[in-house]
Amino acid sequence: MTGTVALETNLSALSGESRPLEEWMTTFHLASVVLDPFTNESSWVLQSATRILEALRGADVRVNLVVTCSADEAKQFLGPLVERFLVFCDPSRSFVRGLGLKTLPAFVFVRGDGSVHAAAEGWNPAEWQQVAESIADTTAWIAPTIPVATDPSPFRGTPALG
């Protein structure tokens, strides 16, 4: 998947601060894991997703979680992870729609110009590895290994727009 998300698309942080995508990317690209907290599939990949984002934390990307729910629901779903990661809430799924995603969970690399440089939908470890390698190649970083023994078996995911 490649395309472009509109830089004027608003993203709201868990804190309630809402800014256009362009302002969230003034310094770094985005490495986003997009989750639907109302599905089992997003919970199945949460541990793997956070491991992958932790491995990319030192790269020149803003690692984050995007959840398709309210701030209170995000806190309930993510628990202590809200203290470890930048979390965006997208209850209207406008960011998800702008990315052109069809299935969640998803792993997306958005460059500073709004181009969706790489994306993987559902949990397909080989596709998530390709996204991680795209991030690593762009930022001169080392891509994490995907999958590892503790990762779930591949699965399709659920409709991205609910």
DSSP file (Angstrom, degrees, kcal/mol; ACC not computed):
  #  RESIDUE AA STRUCTURE BP1 BP2  ACC     N-H-->O    O-->H-N    N-H-->O    O-->H-N    TCO  KAPPA ALPHA  PHI   PSI    X-CA   Y-CA   Z-CA
    1    1 A M              0   0    0      0, 0.0     2,-0.3     0, 0.0   118,-0.1   0.000 360.0 360.0 360.0 131.3    0.0    0.0    0.0
    2    2 A T        +     0   0    0    116,-0.1     2,-0.3    98,-0.0   115,-0.2  -0.967 360.0 111.3-139.2 157.3    1.2    3.4   -0.8
    3    3 A G  E     -A  116   0A   0    113,-0.7   113,-3.2    -2,-0.3     2,-0.4  -0.964  56.7 -84.9 167.7-163.6   -0.6    6.7   -1.0
    4    4 A T  E     -A  115   0A   0     -2,-0.3     2,-0.4   111,-0.3   111,-0.2  -1.000  21.2-148.2-138.5 136.8   -0.8   10.0    0.9
    5    5 A V        -     0   0    0    109,-3.0     2,-0.1    -2,-0.4    94,-0.1  -0.862  39.0-100.8-100.6 139.6   -2.7   11.0    4.0
    6    6 A A    >   -     0   0    0     -2,-0.4     3,-1.8     1,-0.2    15,-0.3  -0.379  22.5-142.1 -62.6 128.2   -3.8   14.7    4.1
    7    7 A L  T 3  S+     0   0    0      1,-0.3    15,-2.4   106,-0.2    16,-0.3   0.678  99.5  62.5 -67.3 -16.5   -1.5   16.7    6.3
    8    8 A E  T 3  S+     0   0    0     12,-0.2    -1,-0.3    13,-0.2     2,-0.2   0.491  73.5 121.0 -87.5  -1.1   -4.4   18.7    7.6
    9    9 A T    <   -     0   0    0     -3,-1.8    12,-2.6    11,-0.1     2,-0.3  -0.437  66.2-125.1 -60.4 127.8   -6.0   15.5    9.1
   10   10 A N  E     -B   20   0A   0     10,-0.2     2,-0.4    -2,-0.2    85,-0.1  -0.588  24.4-168.4 -80.9 137.1   -6.4   16.1   12.8
   11   11 A L  E     -B   19   0A   0      8,-2.9     8,-2.1    -2,-0.3     2,-0.6  -0.994   9.2-150.9-122.0 131.4   -4.9   13.7   15.3
   12   12 A S  E     -BC  18  89A   0     77,-0.9    77,-3.2    -2,-0.4     6,-0.3  -0.897   9.6-141.7-106.3 123.7   -5.8   13.9   19.0
   13   13 A A  E >   - C   0  88A   0      4,-3.2     3,-2.5    -2,-0.6    75,-0.2  -0.359  32.1-104.1 -73.4 161.0   -3.3   12.8   21.6
   14   14 A L  T 3  S+     0   0    0     73,-2.2    -1,-0.1     1,-0.3    74,-0.1   0.810 121.8  64.4 -55.0 -31.6   -4.6   10.9   24.6
   15   15 A S  T 3  S-     0   0    0     72,-0.2    -1,-0.3     2,-0.1     3,-0.1   0.629 121.3-107.7 -68.1 -13.3   -4.0   14.2   26.6
   16   16 A G  S <  S+     0   0    0     -3,-2.5     2,-0.4     1,-0.3    -2,-0.1   0.255  74.2 140.4 101.7 -11.1   -6.7   15.8   24.4
   17   17 A E        -     0   0    0     -5,-0.1    -4,-3.2     1,-0.0     2,-0.5  -0.529  34.2-164.4 -68.9 123.0   -4.3   17.9   22.4
   18   18 A S  E     +B   12   0A   0     -2,-0.4    -6,-0.2    -6,-0.3    -8,-0.1  -0.940  17.0 158.2-115.4 131.0   -5.4   17.9   18.8
   19   19 A R  E     -B   11   0A   0     -8,-2.1    -8,-2.9    -2,-0.5     2,-0.1  -0.962  45.7 -91.0-142.8 157.8   -3.2   19.1   16.0
   20   20 A P  E >>  -B   10   0A   0      0, 0.0     3,-1.4     0, 0.0     4,-1.1  -0.417  43.1-111.8 -64.5 149.5   -3.0   18.6   12.2
   21   21 A L  H >> S+     0   0    0    -12,-2.6     4,-1.0   -15,-0.3     3,-0.6   0.861 116.4  64.4 -49.4 -40.8   -0.9   15.6   11.2
   22   22 A E  H 34 S+     0   0    0    -15,-2.4     3,-0.4     1,-0.3    -1,-0.3   0.856 100.7  50.3 -54.7 -38.4    1.6   18.0    9.7
   23   23 A E  H X4 S+     0   0    0     -3,-1.4     3,-0.9   -16,-0.3    -1,-0.3   0.801 105.6  55.2 -74.1 -28.3    2.4   19.5   13.2
   24   24 A W  H << S+     0   0    0     -4,-1.1     4,-0.3    -3,-0.6    -1,-0.2   0.687 112.0  46.3 -73.9 -16.4    2.9   16.0   14.7
   25   25 A M  T 3< S+     0   0    0     -4,-1.0    -1,-0.2    -3,-0.4    -2,-0.2   0.001  70.1 116.9-115.9  28.8    5.5   15.4   12.0
   26   26 A T  S <  S+     0   0    0     -3,-0.9    -1,-0.2     1,-0.1    -2,-0.1   0.828  97.5  13.1 -65.9 -28.8    7.6   18.6   12.1
   27   27 A T  S    S+     0   0    0      1,-0.3     2,-0.3    -3,-0.2    -1,-0.1   0.736 128.7  32.1-114.2 -37.6   10.7   16.6   13.2
   28   28 A F        -     0   0    0     -4,-0.3    -1,-0.3    83,-0.1    33,-0.2  -0.891  69.7-118.0-129.0 152.4   10.0   12.9   12.7
   29   29 A H  E     -d   61   0A   0     31,-1.0    33,-3.4    -2,-0.3     2,-0.5  -0.254  43.1-105.8 -68.7 170.9    8.1   10.5   10.5
   30   30 A L  E     -dE  62 110A   0     80,-2.9    80,-2.3    31,-0.2     2,-0.6  -0.910  25.0-170.7-108.3 133.2    5.4    8.4   12.1
   31   31 A A  E     -dE  63 109A   0     31,-1.7    33,-2.1    -2,-0.5     2,-0.4  -0.931  28.6-179.2-115.0 100.9    5.7    4.7   12.9
   32   32 A S  E     -dE  64 108A   0     76,-2.8    76,-3.1    -2,-0.6     2,-0.6  -0.856  30.0-159.9-114.4 135.2    2.1    3.9   13.9
   33   33 A V  E     -dE  65 107A   0     31,-2.0    33,-2.8    -2,-0.4     2,-0.5  -0.969  22.3-153.5-104.5 121.8    0.4    0.7   15.1
   34   34 A V  E     -dE  66 106A   0     72,-2.7    72,-1.9    -2,-0.6     2,-0.3  -0.855  17.5-178.6-103.8 126.2   -3.3    1.2   14.5
   35   35 A L  E     -d   67   0A   0     31,-3.2    33,-1.9    -2,-0.5    -2,-0.0  -0.921  29.5-147.7-128.9 147.2   -5.6   -0.8   16.8
   36   36 A D    >   -     0   0    0     -2,-0.3     3,-1.7    31,-0.2     6,-0.4  -0.936  14.6-162.3-109.3 104.4   -9.4   -1.3   17.2
   37   37 A P  T 3  S+     0   0    0      0, 0.0    -1,-0.1     0, 0.0    32,-0.1   0.561  83.2  68.6 -68.7  -5.1   -9.7   -1.9   21.0
   38   38 A F  T 3  S+     0   0    0     30,-0.1     2,-0.3     4,-0.0     3,-0.1   0.305  91.9  73.2 -94.8   9.5  -13.2   -3.4   20.5
   39   39 A T  S <> S-     0   0    0     -3,-1.7     4,-1.0     1,-0.1     3,-0.2  -0.927  74.7-136.0-124.5 148.5  -11.8   -6.5   18.7
   40   40 A N  H  > S+     0   0    0     -2,-0.3     4,-2.2     1,-0.2     3,-0.3   0.882 102.3  65.7 -63.5 -38.1   -9.9   -9.5   19.9
   41   41 A E  H  > S+     0   0    0      1,-0.3     4,-1.1     2,-0.2    -1,-0.2   0.865  99.5  49.7 -57.6 -40.3   -7.5   -9.3   17.0
   42   42 A S  H  > S+     0   0    0     -6,-0.4     4,-0.6     1,-0.2    -1,-0.3   0.860 110.8  50.1 -68.4 -33.5   -6.1   -6.0   18.2
   43   43 A S  H >< S+     0   0    0     -4,-1.0     3,-0.6    -3,-0.3     4,-0.5   0.854 104.7  58.7 -71.6 -32.3   -5.5   -7.3   21.7
   44   44 A W  H 3< S+     0   0    0     -4,-2.2     4,-0.3     1,-0.2    -1,-0.2   0.826 112.0  39.7 -63.6 -30.9   -3.8  -10.4   20.3
   45   45 A V  H 3X S+     0   0    0     -4,-1.1     4,-3.1    -3,-0.2     5,-0.2   0.489  88.0  96.1 -98.2  -4.6   -1.1   -8.3   18.6
   46   46 A L  H <X S+     0   0    0     -4,-0.6     4,-2.3    -3,-0.6     5,-0.2   0.894  84.8  47.1 -58.0 -46.2   -0.6   -5.7   21.3
   47   47 A Q  H  > S+     0   0    0     -4,-0.5     4,-1.8     1,-0.2    -1,-0.2   0.923 116.1  45.3 -63.1 -43.5    2.4   -7.3   23.0
   48   48 A S  H  > S+     0   0    0     -4,-0.3     4,-2.4     2,-0.2    -2,-0.2   0.915 111.8  52.8 -65.0 -43.1    4.1   -7.8   19.6
   49   49 A A  H  X S+     0   0    0     -4,-3.1     4,-2.6     1,-0.2    -2,-0.2   0.909 109.6  47.4 -60.7 -43.7    3.3   -4.3   18.5
   50   50 A T  H  X S+     0   0    0     -4,-2.3     4,-2.4    -5,-0.2    -1,-0.2   0.867 110.2  53.1 -69.4 -33.9    4.8   -2.7   21.6
   51   51 A R  H  X S+     0   0    0     -4,-1.8     4,-1.8    -5,-0.2    -2,-0.2   0.924 111.4  46.7 -62.6 -43.6    7.9   -4.9   21.2
   52   52 A I  H  X S+     0   0    0     -4,-2.4     4,-1.1     2,-0.2    -2,-0.2   0.925 113.2  47.7 -65.5 -45.8    8.3   -3.7   17.6
   53   53 A L  H  X S+     0   0    0     -4,-2.6     4,-0.6     1,-0.2     3,-0.5   0.895 109.1  54.2 -64.3 -38.9    7.7    0.0   18.5
   54   54 A E  H >< S+     0   0    0     -4,-2.4     3,-1.0     1,-0.2     4,-0.3   0.905 106.2  52.9 -59.7 -40.3   10.2   -0.3   21.4
   55   55 A A  H 3< S+     0   0    0     -4,-1.8     3,-0.3     1,-0.2    -1,-0.2   0.766 113.2  44.0 -67.2 -24.4   12.8   -1.6   19.0
   56   56 A L  H >< S+     0   0    0     -4,-1.1     3,-1.6    -3,-0.5     5,-0.3   0.418  83.1 102.3 -97.8   0.4   12.3    1.4   16.7
   57   57 A R  T << S+     0   0    0     -3,-1.0     4,-0.2    -4,-0.6     6,-0.2   0.819  81.2  49.2 -57.3 -35.1   12.2    4.0   19.5
   58   58 A G  T 3  S+     0   0    0     -4,-0.3    -1,-0.3    -3,-0.3    -2,-0.1   0.580  92.7  96.2 -82.9  -9.2   15.7    5.3   18.9
   59   59 A A  S <  S-     0   0    0     -3,-1.6     2,-2.2     1,-0.1     4,-0.2  -0.287  97.4 -93.9 -74.3 165.6   15.1    5.7   15.1
   60   60 A D  S    S+     0   0    0     79,-0.3   -31,-1.0    75,-0.1     2,-0.3  -0.319  94.6  98.6 -80.4  58.0   14.2    9.0   13.7
   61   61 A V  E    S-d   29   0A   0     -2,-2.2     2,-1.0    -5,-0.3   -31,-0.2  -0.969  77.7-120.3-137.7 153.6   10.5    8.2   13.8
   62   62 A R  E     -d   30   0A   0    -33,-3.4   -31,-1.7    -2,-0.3     2,-0.2  -0.829  33.5-151.1 -94.4  99.6    7.7    9.1   16.3
   63   63 A V  E     +d   31   0A   0     -2,-1.0    23,-0.7   -33,-0.2     2,-0.3  -0.507  30.7 153.9 -73.1 139.4    6.6    5.7   17.5
   64   64 A N  E     -df  32  86A   0    -33,-2.1   -31,-2.0    -2,-0.2     2,-0.4  -0.987  42.2-124.1-160.1 163.7    2.9    5.7   18.5
   65   65 A L  E     -df  33  87A   0     21,-2.3    23,-3.0    -2,-0.3     2,-0.5  -0.957  18.8-159.9-113.4 135.5   -0.3    3.8   18.9
   66   66 A V  E     -df  34  88A   0    -33,-2.8   -31,-3.2    -2,-0.4     2,-0.4  -0.979  11.5-170.4-114.6 122.5   -3.5    4.9   17.2
   67   67 A V  E     -df  35  89A   0     21,-2.8    23,-3.1    -2,-0.5     2,-1.7  -0.932  25.0-134.4-118.0 139.6   -6.7    3.6   18.8
   68   68 A T  S    S+     0   0    0    -33,-1.9     2,-0.3    -2,-0.4   -30,-0.1  -0.440  78.1  67.1 -90.3  63.6  -10.1    3.9   17.2
   69   69 A C  S    S-     0   0    0     -2,-1.7    21,-0.2   -33,-0.1    -2,-0.1  -0.920  88.9 -67.5-161.7-178.9  -11.8    5.0   20.4
   70   70 A S     >  -     0   0    0     -2,-0.3     4,-2.3    20,-0.1     5,-0.1  -0.258  50.6-103.5 -76.2 169.7  -12.2    7.7   23.0
   71   71 A A  H  > S+     0   0    0      2,-0.2     4,-2.4     1,-0.2     5,-0.2   0.909 122.0  50.4 -62.0 -43.4   -9.4    8.6   25.5
   72   72 A D  H  > S+     0   0    0      1,-0.2     4,-1.9     2,-0.2    -1,-0.2   0.908 111.9  47.3 -63.5 -40.8  -11.1    6.8   28.4
   73   73 A E  H  > S+     0   0    0      2,-0.2     4,-2.5     1,-0.2    -1,-0.2   0.869 110.4  53.4 -67.1 -36.2  -11.5    3.7   26.3
   74   74 A A  H  X S+     0   0    0     -4,-2.3     4,-3.1     2,-0.2     5,-0.4   0.921 108.0  49.8 -63.6 -44.0   -7.9    3.9   25.2
   75   75 A K  H  X S+     0   0    0     -4,-2.4     4,-2.0     1,-0.2    -1,-0.2   0.898 112.2  48.4 -61.6 -40.3   -6.7    4.1   28.8
   76   76 A Q  H  < S+     0   0    0     -4,-1.9    -2,-0.2    -5,-0.2    -1,-0.2   0.916 117.0  41.2 -66.6 -43.4   -8.8    1.1   29.6
   77   77 A F  H  < S+     0   0    0     -4,-2.5    -2,-0.2     1,-0.2    -1,-0.2   0.918 123.8  35.6 -71.1 -44.9   -7.6   -0.9   26.6
   78   78 A L  H >< S+     0   0    0     -4,-3.1     3,-2.0     1,-0.2    -3,-0.2   0.710  81.2 178.7 -87.6 -21.8   -3.9    0.0   26.8
   79   79 A G  T >< S+     0   0    0     -4,-2.0     3,-1.7    -5,-0.4    -1,-0.2  -0.302  72.7   1.4  55.7-131.0   -3.4    0.3   30.6
   80   80 A P  T >> S+     0   0    0      0, 0.0     3,-1.7     0, 0.0     4,-0.5   0.624 116.9  81.6 -67.0 -11.7    0.1    1.2   31.5
   81   81 A L  H X> S+     0   0    0     -3,-2.0     4,-1.7     1,-0.3     3,-0.9   0.757  76.7  72.1 -64.4 -21.6    1.2    1.4   27.9
   82   82 A V  H <4 S+     0   0    0     -3,-1.7    -1,-0.3     1,-0.3     5,-0.2   0.738  96.5  51.2 -65.8 -19.3   -0.3    4.9   27.8
   83   83 A E  H <4 S+     0   0    0     -3,-1.7    -1,-0.3    -4,-0.2    -2,-0.2   0.673 112.7  45.3 -86.2 -19.1    2.7    6.0   29.9
   84   84 A R  H << S+     0   0    0     -3,-0.9     2,-0.3    -4,-0.5    -2,-0.2   0.682 113.9  39.1 -97.9 -21.7    5.2    4.4   27.5
   85   85 A F  S  < S-     0   0    0     -4,-1.7     2,-0.4   -20,-0.0   -21,-0.1  -0.917  80.8-106.6-132.8 153.8    3.9    5.5   24.1
   86   86 A L  E     - f   0  64A   0    -23,-0.7   -21,-2.3    -2,-0.3     2,-0.5  -0.679  44.5-159.6 -69.9 128.3    2.4    8.5   22.4
   87   87 A V  E     - f   0  65A   0     -2,-0.4   -73,-2.2   -23,-0.2     2,-0.4  -0.966  10.2-164.1-121.3 128.3   -1.2    7.5   21.9
   88   88 A F  E     -Cf  13  66A   0    -23,-3.0   -21,-2.8    -2,-0.5     2,-0.5  -0.897  10.9-145.3-107.7 140.1   -3.6    9.0   19.4
   89   89 A C  E     +Cf  12  67A   0    -77,-3.2   -77,-0.9    -2,-0.4   -21,-0.2  -0.908  19.4 174.4-106.3 130.6   -7.3    8.6   19.6
   90   90 A D    >   +     0   0    0    -23,-3.1     3,-1.4    -2,-0.5     6,-0.2  -0.519  12.0 158.3-132.3  63.2   -9.3    8.3   16.4
   91   91 A P  T 3  S+     0   0    0      0, 0.0   -21,-0.1     0, 0.0    -1,-0.1   0.807  80.4  47.9 -63.0 -29.0  -12.9    7.5   17.4
   92   92 A S  T 3  S-     0   0    0    -23,-0.1   -24,-0.1    -3,-0.1    -2,-0.0   0.567 104.6-133.2 -84.8  -8.3  -14.2    8.8   14.1
   93   93 A R    <>  +     0   0    0     -3,-1.4     4,-2.5   -26,-0.1     5,-0.2   0.754  61.1 139.0  61.6  27.7  -11.6    6.8   12.2
   94   94 A S  H  > S+     0   0    0      2,-0.2     4,-2.4     1,-0.2     5,-0.1   0.888  72.9  46.3 -68.7 -38.1  -10.8    9.8   10.0
   95   95 A F  H  > S+     0   0    0      2,-0.2     4,-2.1     1,-0.2    -1,-0.2   0.926 112.8  50.2 -67.3 -44.4   -7.0    9.1   10.2
   96   96 A V  H  >>S+     0   0    0      1,-0.2     5,-1.7     2,-0.2     4,-0.7   0.925 113.0  46.7 -57.8 -45.6   -7.7    5.4    9.5
   97   97 A R  H ><5S+     0   0    0     -4,-2.5     3,-0.9     1,-0.2    -1,-0.2   0.913 110.3  53.1 -62.4 -44.2   -9.8    6.4    6.5
   98   98 A G  H 3<5S+     0   0    0     -4,-2.4    -1,-0.2     1,-0.3    -2,-0.2   0.820 106.2  53.2 -62.4 -32.3   -7.1    8.9    5.4
   99   99 A L  H 3<5S-     0   0    0     -4,-2.1    -1,-0.3    -5,-0.1    -2,-0.2   0.682 110.2-125.7 -74.5 -17.7   -4.5    6.2    5.4
  100  100 A G  T <<5 +     0   0    0     -3,-0.9    -3,-0.2    -4,-0.7     2,-0.1   0.723  48.6 167.4  79.2  21.4   -6.7    4.0    3.2
  101  101 A L      < +     0   0    0     -5,-1.7    -1,-0.2     1,-0.1     3,-0.1  -0.442  22.8 179.1 -72.9 142.3   -6.7    1.1    5.7
  102  102 A K        +     0   0    0      1,-0.3    58,-2.3    -2,-0.1     2,-0.3   0.612  67.7  36.2-109.7 -23.9   -9.1   -1.7    5.1
  103  103 A T  E    S-H  159   0B   0     56,-0.3    19,-0.3    57,-0.2    -1,-0.3  -0.987  78.5-114.4-138.8 141.1   -8.1   -4.0    8.0
  104  104 A L  E    S+H  158   0B   0     54,-2.7    54,-2.9    -2,-0.3     2,-0.2  -0.929  83.0  51.9-121.8 150.7   -6.9   -3.6   11.6
  105  105 A P  S    S+     0   0    0      0, 0.0    17,-2.9     0, 0.0     2,-0.3   0.523  78.1 171.1 -69.9 164.4   -4.6   -4.0   13.3
  106  106 A A  E     -EG  34 121A   0    -72,-1.9   -72,-2.7    15,-0.2     2,-0.5  -0.982  32.0-147.1-144.4 154.4   -2.2   -2.3   11.0
  107  107 A F  E     -EG  33 120A   0     13,-2.3    13,-2.1    -2,-0.3     2,-0.4  -0.992  28.6-177.6-123.8 120.0    1.4   -1.1   11.1
  108  108 A V  E     -EG  32 119A   0    -76,-3.1   -76,-2.8    -2,-0.5     2,-0.6  -0.953  23.4-157.3-130.8 137.7    2.0    2.1    9.1
  109  109 A F  E     -EG  31 118A   0      9,-3.0     8,-1.8    -2,-0.4     9,-1.2  -0.954  16.8-174.5-113.4 111.5    5.0    4.2    8.2
  110  110 A V  E     -EG  30 116A   0    -80,-2.3   -80,-2.9    -2,-0.6     6,-0.2  -0.931  14.4-144.0-109.8 121.0    4.0    7.8    7.3
  111  111 A R    >   -     0   0    0      4,-2.7     3,-2.5    -2,-0.5   -83,-0.1  -0.341  32.4 -97.4 -78.7 165.0    6.8   10.1    6.0
  112  112 A G  T 3  S+     0   0    0      1,-0.3   -87,-0.1     2,-0.1    -1,-0.1   0.673 122.4  58.9 -57.6 -21.7    6.9   13.8    6.9
  113  113 A D  T 3  S-     0   0    0      2,-0.1    -1,-0.3     1,-0.0  -106,-0.2   0.392 121.6-104.0 -89.1   4.1    5.3   14.7    3.5
  114  114 A G  S <  S+     0   0    0     -3,-2.5  -109,-3.0     1,-0.3     2,-0.3   0.400  73.9 143.0  90.6  -2.2    2.2   12.6    4.3
  115  115 A S  E     -A    4   0A   0   -111,-0.2    -4,-2.7     1,-0.1     2,-1.2  -0.533  54.2-131.3 -75.1 136.3    3.1    9.7    2.0
  116  116 A V  E     -AG   3 110A   0   -113,-3.2  -113,-0.7    -2,-0.3    -6,-0.2  -0.749  29.9-179.8 -85.2  98.4    2.3    6.3    3.3
  117  117 A H  E     -     0   0A   0     -8,-1.8     2,-0.3    -2,-1.2    -1,-0.2   0.811  63.4  -3.4 -75.7 -31.7    5.6    4.7    2.6
  118  118 A A  E     + G   0 109A   0     -9,-1.2    -9,-3.0    -3,-0.1     2,-0.3  -0.973  64.0 176.7-159.8 146.8    4.8    1.2    3.9
  119  119 A A  E     - G   0 108A   0     -2,-0.3     2,-0.4   -11,-0.2   -11,-0.2  -0.990  11.6-164.9-154.1 146.6    1.8   -0.5    5.6
  120  120 A A  E     - G   0 107A   0    -13,-2.1   -13,-2.3    -2,-0.3     2,-0.4  -0.999  13.0-157.1-131.4 134.5    0.8   -3.9    6.7
  121  121 A E  E     + G   0 106A   0     -2,-0.4   -15,-0.2   -15,-0.2   -17,-0.2  -0.888  60.4   1.9-116.9 146.1   -2.8   -4.8    7.6
  122  122 A G  S    S-     0   0    0    -17,-2.9     2,-0.7    -2,-0.4    34,-0.2  -0.316 110.6 -56.2  70.8-168.0   -3.9   -7.6    9.8
  123  123 A W  B    S+I  155   0C   0     32,-2.5    32,-1.8   -19,-0.1    -1,-0.1  -0.830  71.9 147.9-113.5  94.3   -1.2   -9.6   11.4
  124  124 A N    >>  -     0   0    0     -2,-0.7     4,-2.3    30,-0.2     3,-0.9  -0.933  34.0-156.5-120.9 101.1    1.1  -11.0    8.7
  125  125 A P  H 3> S+     0   0    0      0, 0.0     4,-2.4     0, 0.0     5,-0.2   0.828  90.7  54.7 -52.1 -38.4    4.6  -11.1   10.3
  126  126 A A  H 3> S+     0   0    0      1,-0.2     4,-1.7     2,-0.2     5,-0.1   0.898 110.8  45.8 -64.4 -38.6    6.4  -10.9    6.9
  127  127 A E  H <> S+     0   0    0     -3,-0.9     4,-1.8     2,-0.2    -1,-0.2   0.887 111.7  50.7 -70.9 -38.8    4.5   -7.8    5.9
  128  128 A W  H  X S+     0   0    0     -4,-2.3     4,-2.5     1,-0.2    -2,-0.2   0.879 108.2  54.4 -64.0 -36.2    5.1   -6.2    9.3
  129  129 A Q  H  X S+     0   0    0     -4,-2.4     4,-2.6    -5,-0.3    -2,-0.2   0.902 105.4  52.9 -62.4 -40.8    8.8   -7.0    8.8
  130  130 A Q  H  X S+     0   0    0     -4,-1.7     4,-2.1     2,-0.2    -1,-0.2   0.893 109.3  48.5 -62.4 -39.9    8.7   -5.2    5.5
  131  131 A V  H  X S+     0   0    0     -4,-1.8     4,-2.3     2,-0.2    -2,-0.2   0.940 111.9  49.2 -65.0 -45.8    7.3   -2.1    7.2
  132  132 A A  H  X S+     0   0    0     -4,-2.5     4,-2.7     1,-0.2    -2,-0.2   0.897 111.5  49.5 -59.9 -40.7   10.0   -2.3    9.9
  133  133 A E  H  X S+     0   0    0     -4,-2.6     4,-2.9     2,-0.2    -1,-0.2   0.867 108.2  53.4 -68.0 -35.4   12.7   -2.6    7.3
  134  134 A S  H  X S+     0   0    0     -4,-2.1     4,-2.0     2,-0.2    -2,-0.2   0.913 111.4  46.1 -63.1 -42.4   11.3    0.4    5.4
  135  135 A I  H  X S+     0   0    0     -4,-2.3     4,-2.1     2,-0.2    -2,-0.2   0.940 114.1  48.2 -63.4 -47.2   11.5    2.4    8.6
  136  136 A A  H  X>S+     0   0    0     -4,-2.7     5,-2.2     1,-0.2     4,-0.9   0.904 111.5  49.4 -62.3 -42.7   15.0    1.1    9.3
  137  137 A D  H  <5S+     0   0    0     -4,-2.9     3,-0.4     1,-0.2    -1,-0.2   0.904 113.5  46.5 -63.0 -41.1   16.2    1.8    5.7
  138  138 A T  H  <5S+     0   0    0     -4,-2.0    -1,-0.2     1,-0.2    -2,-0.2   0.847 122.5  34.3 -69.4 -34.6   14.8    5.4    5.8
  139  139 A T  H  <5S-     0   0    0     -4,-2.1   -79,-0.3    -5,-0.2    -1,-0.2   0.325 106.3-116.2-107.1   6.9   16.2    6.2    9.3
  140  140 A A  T  <5S+     0   0    0     -4,-0.9     2,-0.2    -3,-0.4    -3,-0.2   0.946  73.1 130.6  55.4  51.1   19.5    4.2    9.2
  141  141 A W      < -     0   0    0     -5,-2.2     2,-0.5    -6,-0.1    -1,-0.2  -0.621  64.0 -98.7-121.3 179.2   18.3    2.0   12.0
  142  142 A I        -     0   0    0    -87,-0.2   -83,-0.1    -2,-0.2    -9,-0.0  -0.922  35.0-130.2-106.8 126.5   18.2   -1.7   12.6
  143  143 A A        -     0   0    0     -2,-0.5   -10,-0.1     1,-0.1   -14,-0.1  -0.490  23.9-117.5 -73.3 140.1   14.8   -3.4   12.0
  144  144 A P        -     0   0    0      0, 0.0     2,-0.4     0, 0.0    -1,-0.1  -0.345  34.7 -98.6 -69.6 159.8   13.5   -5.7   14.7
  145  145 A T        -     0   0    0    -13,-0.0     3,-0.0    -2,-0.0   -16,-0.0  -0.688  41.0-139.6 -81.4 128.9   13.0   -9.3   14.0
  146  146 A I  S    S+     0   0    0     -2,-0.4     2,-0.1     1,-0.2   -17,-0.1  -0.987  74.3  26.2-136.6 124.1    9.4  -10.2   13.1
  147  147 A P        +     0   0    0      0, 0.0     2,-0.3     0, 0.0    -1,-0.2   0.586  69.8 179.2 -89.5 170.7    8.1  -12.7   14.1
  148  148 A V    >   -     0   0    0     -2,-0.1     3,-2.0     4,-0.1  -100,-0.0  -0.776  48.5 -91.3-118.8 171.6    9.6  -14.0   17.4
  149  149 A A  T 3  S+     0   0    0      1,-0.3     0, 0.0    -2,-0.3     0, 0.0   0.774 123.6  53.2 -57.4 -30.3    8.5  -17.1   19.3
  150  150 A T  T 3  S+     0   0    0   -103,-0.0    -1,-0.3     2,-0.0  -102,-0.1   0.536  86.1 104.5 -86.0  -5.3    6.1  -15.2   21.4
  151  151 A D  S <  S-     0   0    0     -3,-2.0  -106,-0.1     1,-0.1  -107,-0.0  -0.408  76.8-106.6 -74.0 152.2    4.2  -13.5   18.5
  152  152 A P        -     0   0    0      0, 0.0    -1,-0.1     0, 0.0     3,-0.1  -0.229  38.2 -92.2 -71.2 166.2    0.8  -14.9   17.5
  153  153 A S        -     0   0    0      1,-0.1   -30,-0.1   -29,-0.1   -29,-0.0  -0.409  60.7 -79.7 -68.8 155.7    0.1  -16.9   14.4
  154  154 A P        +     0   0    0      0, 0.0     2,-0.3     0, 0.0   -30,-0.2  -0.237  56.3 174.9 -58.9 146.8   -0.9  -14.8   11.4
  155  155 A F  B     -I  123   0C   0    -32,-1.8   -32,-2.5    -3,-0.1     0, 0.0  -0.980  36.6-121.1-151.2 159.0   -4.5  -13.6   11.2
  156  156 A R        -     0   0    0     -2,-0.3     2,-0.2   -34,-0.2    -1,-0.1   0.857  43.2-144.5 -71.9 -39.7   -6.6  -11.4    8.8
  157  157 A G        -     0   0    0    -35,-0.2    -1,-0.2   -34,-0.1   -51,-0.0  -0.574  22.7 -74.2  98.3-169.8   -7.8   -8.7   11.2
  158  158 A T  E     -H  104   0B   0    -54,-2.9   -54,-2.7    -2,-0.2   -36,-0.1  -0.825  58.9 -68.4-127.2 162.6  -11.1   -6.9   11.2
  159  159 A P  E >   -H  103   0B   0      0, 0.0     3,-1.2     0, 0.0   -56,-0.3  -0.270  40.3-143.2 -56.0 131.6  -12.7   -4.2    9.1
  160  160 A A  T 3  S+     0   0    0    -58,-2.3   -57,-0.2     1,-0.3   -58,-0.1   0.782  95.5  53.4 -69.8 -28.6  -10.9   -0.9    9.7
  161  161 A L  T 3         0   0    0    -59,-0.3    -1,-0.3   -65,-0.1   -58,-0.1   0.243 360.0 360.0 -96.4  15.6  -13.9    1.3    9.4
  162  162 A G    <         0   0    0     -3,-1.2    -2,-0.1    -4,-0.0    -1,-0.0   0.437 360.0 360.0  92.8 360.0  -15.9   -0.6   12.0
